[in-house]
Amino acid sequence: MRAYINRFIVVAYLLSLCLLSVQCSESEVIPNNSIDYYSKANWTYYQDSGKAAVDVFFVAPTVYMGDGDRFNMDMQDSVTKYNFLGATNMEIGIYNQLANVFAPYYRQVSLGSYAIRSYNDRSERADVNASFNLAYSDVLNAFKHYLEISDRPFVLAGFSQGSEMLLRLMKEEFANNELQSRLIAAYLIGWRITPNDYALYPHLKNAISAKDLGVIVSFNTESPDIEKTIIVPERTIAINPLSWTTDTTYADKSLNLGAVFTNYSGGIDREIPNLTGAYICPNRGTLKVKDISKDEYPPVLSIFQAGEYHIYDYLFFYRNLQSNVRLRIEEYLRKAE
């Protein structure tokens, strides 16, 4: 566990230097030239053999540290691409047991852009908004390419920035009935999905049970005393990954099949059964955990506060998520027969 934390602390130190640089200068946005997603070099995973009956389209979280004059990841940056693949490997084991994996590289937004945008969905700075639009355009183009080469059912999956990008994709593209019929579920972990999102985009549906289909599975983990975060400033809609219900009933840690702490190769450094229970906060809609020590699980990144367990969202509930992905896939295939 300590090795896992130390790896993030080193990255966090470098990120803090970048944040100081970014906040003091205007950034140049990378020109909006398209990435060639016909090239497998622009994917971390491109499993087009079709060995499995379903696919997963996965969008990675933020790993780009940024610098003083760039808000978007450079596709030629080998260090960031190494971290990008590593972050994907840390989470992809939840999804790849029954699915072909498609996971694009994209010119993701730097952590500094999030610091500047702060609690808002848009920034007062046009260059920051442009950086988010560029990142999204890559995800959209990658998804359109995926649709060209596969007609299989699919799971959407993301974490943090990846979930934000996929939420926008679902808002803008998934009123399409054909796409809805192919969607097994969307695991948009570590990003807010507000009541207003569901009101404005009625084709979006939040998960309310362990095996409903075509739904969004989302939660954001924090300690009971947290009242506002950069990820969830006000309110979000969640499902409890221990009980698979949306009420505020506490789910005991005996329901936790295993917290799993993975490394950049996807291997398991440590597994802890029954690590923590959880309940959905009635006011914020976030996932509250009472059995976690703030000292043992620090926030690591400077944009988070103690008790904000964002980087552990997948890890604390790894085995429950893995089991649920399998359940929803099996349910979809059963109904399709």
C-alpha positions as CSV (number, residue, x, y, z in Angstrom):
1,M,0.0,0.0,0.0
2,R,2.8,2.4,0.9
3,A,4.5,1.8,-2.5
4,Y,1.2,2.6,-4.2
5,I,0.9,5.9,-2.3
6,N,4.6,6.8,-2.8
7,R,4.2,6.5,-6.6
8,F,1.3,9.0,-6.5
9,I,3.2,11.4,-4.2
10,V,6.1,11.7,-6.7
11,V,3.7,12.5,-9.4
12,A,1.8,14.9,-7.2
13,Y,5.0,16.9,-6.4
14,L,5.7,17.3,-10.1
15,L,2.1,18.3,-10.7
16,S,2.3,21.0,-8.0
17,L,5.2,22.6,-9.9
18,C,3.3,22.5,-13.1
19,L,0.2,24.1,-11.4
20,L,2.3,27.0,-10.2
21,S,3.6,27.5,-13.8
22,V,0.2,27.1,-15.5
23,Q,-1.6,29.6,-13.2
24,C,1.0,32.3,-13.9
25,S,0.8,32.2,-17.7
26,E,-1.6,32.1,-20.7
27,S,-1.4,28.7,-22.4
28,E,-1.3,27.8,-26.0
29,V,-3.8,25.3,-27.1
30,I,-2.6,22.5,-29.4
31,P,-4.0,23.1,-32.9
32,N,-7.2,21.2,-33.5
33,N,-5.8,18.7,-36.0
34,S,-7.4,15.3,-35.8
35,I,-5.7,12.1,-34.5
36,D,-5.6,9.2,-36.9
37,Y,-7.5,6.5,-34.9
38,Y,-7.1,4.1,-37.8
39,S,-3.6,3.7,-36.5
40,K,-3.3,1.3,-33.6
41,A,-0.4,3.3,-32.2
42,N,-3.0,5.8,-31.0
43,W,-4.7,3.3,-28.8
44,T,-3.5,1.7,-25.5
45,Y,-5.8,-1.2,-26.3
46,Y,-7.3,-2.1,-29.7
47,Q,-8.7,-5.6,-29.4
48,D,-10.5,-5.9,-32.8
49,S,-10.2,-9.7,-33.0
50,G,-13.7,-10.0,-31.6
51,K,-13.0,-12.9,-29.4
52,A,-15.5,-11.7,-26.8
53,A,-19.2,-11.1,-27.5
54,V,-19.0,-7.6,-26.2
55,D,-16.6,-4.6,-26.0
56,V,-15.5,-2.0,-23.5
57,F,-14.7,1.5,-24.6
58,F,-12.5,2.9,-21.9
59,V,-11.3,6.5,-21.4
60,A,-8.4,7.1,-19.1
61,P,-8.2,9.5,-16.1
62,T,-5.9,12.6,-15.9
63,V,-2.2,11.8,-16.0
64,Y,-0.9,14.8,-17.9
65,M,1.1,17.1,-15.6
66,G,1.0,20.1,-18.0
67,D,3.5,22.9,-18.3
68,G,3.5,26.7,-18.6
69,D,2.5,26.9,-22.2
70,R,0.4,23.8,-22.9
71,F,-3.0,22.6,-21.5
72,N,-3.3,19.4,-23.5
73,M,-1.2,16.3,-23.6
74,D,1.3,16.1,-26.4
75,M,0.8,12.8,-28.3
76,Q,4.6,12.6,-28.7
77,D,5.2,12.9,-25.0
78,S,6.6,9.4,-24.2
79,V,6.6,9.9,-20.4
80,T,3.0,11.0,-20.2
81,K,2.0,8.2,-22.6
82,Y,3.7,5.7,-20.3
83,N,1.7,7.0,-17.4
84,F,-1.4,7.0,-19.5
85,L,-1.0,3.3,-20.3
86,G,-0.2,2.6,-16.7
87,A,-3.4,4.4,-15.4
88,T,-5.4,2.4,-17.9
89,N,-3.8,-0.9,-16.8
90,M,-4.6,-0.1,-13.2
91,E,-8.4,-0.2,-13.9
92,I,-8.9,-2.2,-17.0
93,G,-8.9,-5.5,-15.1
94,I,-12.4,-4.7,-13.9
95,Y,-13.6,-4.8,-17.4
96,N,-11.5,-7.1,-19.6
97,Q,-12.6,-10.5,-18.4
98,L,-15.6,-10.7,-20.7
99,A,-14.9,-7.9,-23.2
100,N,-12.6,-6.8,-26.0
101,V,-11.0,-3.6,-24.9
102,F,-10.8,-0.4,-26.9
103,A,-9.0,2.4,-25.1
104,P,-7.7,5.5,-27.1
105,Y,-4.9,7.9,-26.3
106,Y,-6.4,11.4,-26.4
107,R,-5.0,14.9,-25.8
108,Q,-6.4,15.0,-22.3
109,V,-6.5,18.2,-20.3
110,S,-3.9,18.9,-17.7
111,L,-4.5,19.0,-14.0
112,G,-3.8,22.7,-14.2
113,S,-6.8,23.2,-16.4
114,Y,-9.0,21.7,-13.7
115,A,-7.4,23.9,-11.0
116,I,-8.2,27.0,-13.1
117,R,-11.7,25.9,-14.0
118,S,-12.2,25.1,-10.3
119,Y,-15.8,24.2,-9.3
120,N,-17.3,25.2,-12.6
121,D,-18.3,23.3,-15.7
122,R,-16.8,26.1,-17.8
123,S,-13.9,28.5,-17.2
124,E,-13.8,32.3,-17.7
125,R,-10.8,31.7,-19.9
126,A,-11.4,30.8,-23.5
127,D,-8.1,28.9,-23.8
128,V,-9.1,26.6,-20.9
129,N,-12.5,25.8,-22.4
130,A,-10.8,25.2,-25.8
131,S,-8.5,22.6,-24.1
132,F,-11.5,20.7,-22.8
133,N,-13.1,20.8,-26.2
134,L,-10.0,19.5,-27.8
135,A,-9.8,16.6,-25.4
136,Y,-13.4,15.8,-26.0
137,S,-13.0,16.0,-29.8
138,D,-10.4,13.2,-29.6
139,V,-12.7,11.0,-27.5
140,L,-15.6,11.6,-29.9
141,N,-13.5,10.8,-33.0
142,A,-12.1,7.6,-31.3
143,F,-15.6,6.5,-30.5
144,K,-16.8,7.1,-34.0
145,H,-13.9,5.0,-35.3
146,Y,-14.8,2.3,-32.9
147,L,-18.4,2.3,-34.2
148,E,-17.0,1.8,-37.7
149,I,-15.2,-1.4,-36.9
150,S,-17.5,-3.0,-34.3
151,D,-21.2,-3.7,-34.2
152,R,-21.1,-5.5,-30.9
153,P,-22.8,-4.5,-27.6
154,F,-20.5,-2.4,-25.4
155,V,-19.7,-1.0,-22.0
156,L,-18.6,2.6,-21.6
157,A,-16.0,3.0,-18.8
158,G,-14.0,5.9,-17.5
159,F,-12.5,7.4,-14.5
160,S,-12.2,11.1,-13.4
161,Q,-11.5,13.1,-16.6
162,G,-12.4,10.0,-18.6
163,S,-15.8,9.9,-17.0
164,E,-16.4,13.6,-17.7
165,M,-15.6,13.1,-21.4
166,L,-17.9,10.0,-21.6
167,L,-20.7,11.9,-19.9
168,R,-20.5,14.6,-22.6
169,L,-20.4,11.9,-25.2
170,M,-23.6,10.4,-23.8
171,K,-25.3,13.7,-23.6
172,E,-24.5,14.6,-27.2
173,E,-24.6,11.2,-29.0
174,F,-26.8,8.8,-27.1
175,A,-30.2,10.1,-27.9
176,N,-29.6,7.7,-30.8
177,N,-31.8,4.6,-30.3
178,E,-29.3,2.3,-32.0
179,L,-26.6,3.3,-29.6
180,Q,-28.9,3.0,-26.6
181,S,-29.8,-0.6,-27.7
182,R,-26.1,-1.6,-27.7
183,L,-25.1,0.0,-24.4
184,I,-24.8,-2.5,-21.6
185,A,-23.9,0.1,-19.0
186,A,-21.7,3.2,-18.6
187,Y,-19.4,3.2,-15.6
188,L,-18.7,6.9,-15.1
189,I,-16.8,6.7,-11.8
190,G,-15.2,9.7,-10.2
191,W,-17.2,12.5,-11.8
192,R,-20.4,14.3,-10.9
193,I,-23.7,13.6,-12.7
194,T,-26.2,16.1,-11.4
195,P,-30.0,16.0,-11.2
196,N,-29.9,18.8,-13.8
197,D,-27.9,16.5,-16.2
198,Y,-30.7,13.9,-16.0
199,A,-33.4,16.6,-16.4
200,L,-31.8,18.2,-19.5
201,Y,-30.9,14.9,-21.1
202,P,-33.8,12.5,-20.5
203,H,-32.2,9.7,-22.5
204,L,-29.7,9.4,-19.7
205,K,-30.7,6.9,-17.0
206,N,-29.0,6.3,-13.6
207,A,-28.5,2.8,-12.4
208,I,-30.9,1.8,-9.6
209,S,-30.1,-1.9,-9.2
210,A,-27.3,-4.4,-9.8
211,K,-28.3,-5.5,-13.3
212,D,-30.4,-2.8,-15.0
213,L,-29.1,-2.1,-18.5
214,G,-28.3,1.0,-20.5
215,V,-27.7,2.9,-17.3
216,I,-25.0,5.1,-15.8
217,V,-23.1,3.7,-12.8
218,S,-21.4,6.5,-10.9
219,F,-20.2,7.4,-7.4
220,N,-17.6,9.7,-5.7
221,T,-16.0,8.5,-2.5
222,E,-15.3,10.8,0.5
223,S,-15.2,10.9,4.3
224,P,-18.4,11.9,6.2
225,D,-17.2,15.4,7.1
226,I,-16.6,16.5,3.5
227,E,-19.1,19.2,2.3
228,K,-17.7,20.4,-1.0
229,T,-15.1,19.2,-3.5
230,I,-13.8,20.1,-6.9
231,I,-15.4,17.0,-8.3
232,V,-18.7,17.4,-6.6
233,P,-19.3,21.1,-5.6
234,E,-22.9,20.6,-4.8
235,R,-24.8,17.4,-5.6
236,T,-24.4,14.2,-7.7
237,I,-26.5,11.1,-8.3
238,A,-24.9,7.8,-7.2
239,I,-25.4,4.1,-6.7
240,N,-23.8,2.3,-3.8
241,P,-21.4,-0.3,-5.2
242,L,-21.8,-2.5,-2.2
243,S,-25.5,-2.8,-2.1
244,W,-26.4,-1.7,-5.6
245,T,-29.1,0.5,-4.3
246,T,-29.6,4.3,-4.5
247,D,-31.1,4.9,-1.0
248,T,-29.0,6.2,1.9
249,T,-28.9,2.9,3.9
250,Y,-25.4,2.0,5.2
251,A,-23.9,-1.0,3.4
252,D,-21.7,-2.9,5.9
253,K,-18.0,-3.6,5.0
254,S,-18.9,-7.3,5.0
255,L,-20.4,-6.7,1.6
256,N,-17.1,-5.4,0.2
257,L,-15.6,-8.2,-1.9
258,G,-12.2,-6.7,-1.9
259,A,-10.3,-3.5,-2.3
260,V,-7.5,-4.0,-4.8
261,F,-4.5,-1.8,-5.2
262,T,-3.0,-2.3,-8.7
263,N,0.2,-1.2,-10.4
264,Y,1.0,0.2,-13.8
265,S,1.3,-3.3,-15.3
266,G,-2.2,-4.2,-14.0
267,G,-0.8,-6.5,-11.4
268,I,-2.1,-6.6,-7.8
269,D,0.2,-5.1,-5.2
270,R,-2.3,-5.6,-2.3
271,E,-5.9,-6.9,-1.8
272,I,-7.9,-6.1,1.3
273,P,-11.3,-7.9,1.7
274,N,-14.0,-6.0,3.7
275,L,-12.0,-2.8,3.7
276,T,-14.9,-0.4,4.2
277,G,-18.6,0.0,4.2
278,A,-20.4,2.9,2.5
279,Y,-23.6,4.9,2.3
280,I,-24.9,7.6,0.0
281,C,-25.0,11.0,1.5
282,P,-28.6,12.3,1.5
283,N,-27.6,15.9,0.9
284,R,-24.6,15.5,-1.6
285,G,-25.3,12.2,-3.2
286,T,-21.7,11.3,-2.7
287,L,-20.5,7.9,-1.3
288,K,-19.5,8.3,2.3
289,V,-17.0,5.8,3.9
290,K,-16.5,5.6,7.7
291,D,-13.9,2.9,7.9
292,I,-11.0,4.7,6.1
293,S,-8.1,6.5,7.8
294,K,-7.3,9.9,6.2
295,D,-3.7,9.4,7.2
296,E,-3.4,6.0,5.5
297,Y,-5.2,7.1,2.4
298,P,-4.1,10.7,1.7
299,P,-5.5,12.8,-1.1
300,V,-2.1,12.9,-2.8
301,L,-3.0,15.6,-5.4
302,S,-3.0,19.3,-4.3
303,I,-6.5,20.0,-5.7
304,F,-8.0,17.5,-3.3
305,Q,-8.5,17.8,0.5
306,A,-7.9,15.2,3.2
307,G,-10.9,12.9,3.2
308,E,-11.5,13.3,-0.5
309,Y,-10.8,9.7,-1.7
310,H,-11.1,10.4,-5.4
311,I,-8.0,8.5,-6.5
312,Y,-9.3,5.4,-4.6
313,D,-12.8,5.3,-6.1
314,Y,-12.1,2.2,-8.2
315,L,-9.6,0.7,-5.8
316,F,-11.8,0.6,-2.7
317,F,-14.6,-1.3,-4.5
318,Y,-12.6,-3.1,-7.2
319,R,-14.0,-6.6,-6.7
320,N,-17.6,-5.4,-6.4
321,L,-17.3,-3.5,-9.6
322,Q,-15.6,-6.4,-11.4
323,S,-18.4,-8.7,-10.3
324,N,-21.1,-6.2,-11.4
325,V,-19.6,-5.7,-14.8
326,R,-19.8,-9.4,-15.3
327,L,-23.4,-9.5,-14.1
328,R,-24.6,-6.8,-16.4
329,I,-22.9,-8.3,-19.4
330,E,-24.4,-11.7,-18.7
331,E,-27.8,-10.1,-18.2
332,Y,-27.5,-8.2,-21.5
333,L,-26.5,-11.4,-23.4
334,R,-29.3,-13.4,-21.7
335,K,-31.9,-10.9,-22.8
336,A,-30.5,-10.7,-26.3
337,E,-30.9,-14.5,-26.9
